[in-house]
Amino acid sequence: MAEETAIREEFQSKRRVKKAMLWIAILSMIMLFAGLTSAYIVRQAEGQWLYFDLPNTFYISTAMIILSSIALLPLVKFAKRNNYNGIIISLLSSLVFGILFSFFQFQAWGELVDLGIFFTGANSNAAGSYLYVITGVHLAHLAGGLLSLAFTLVKALMKRYNETNFVGLELTATYWHFLDILWIYLLLFLMYIR
């Protein structure tokens, strides 16, 4: 009994530390994107700003990341019930929708190029450059989220998560939900701050 209590206390202690580290990382990302969106507003106010509609593909990618986040909602409940198939289906679904999000982001960049909106060069404009930077930095963070989902999925396939060990699932889901919320904020920002 004492040994079981010690194991639980150690698990809770590690869980708190890992969650705190994740939240510090999330706060630093919030600061990064606050800086980028603030710079966008300041540069826009200087003038010579190209106004254009966002490609519709951004909205399709938004649906993909929302579905990806929804797929993770029951993840911890599955672990607490030792439902290994549920864990795997949840992670795999989220990973597939996350990859589709990335695919549609690249499609949207292609559409921007087709419209003559470039990241850099003689024909570029700050409006397009900021759009590429903001969406690109988000996509870079999302790549980390995809790696986390893939790593967590591999561990789930090895049945490493259960009713007493699910902190990896919590951390992965928290980070992924953050990326989802961040993308929705960025999309709304890009749609309405014009």
Secondary structure, 3 states (H helix, E strand, C coil): CHHHHHHHHHHHHHHHHHHHHHHHHHHHHHHHHHHHHHHHHHHHHCCCCCCCCCCCHHHHHHHHHHHHHHHHCCHHHHHHCCCHHHHHHHHHHHHHHHHHHHHHHHHHHHHHHHCCCCCCCCCCCHHHHHHHHHHHHHHHHHHHHHHHHHHHHHHHHCCCCECCECHHHHHHHHHHHHHHHHHHHHHHHHHHCC
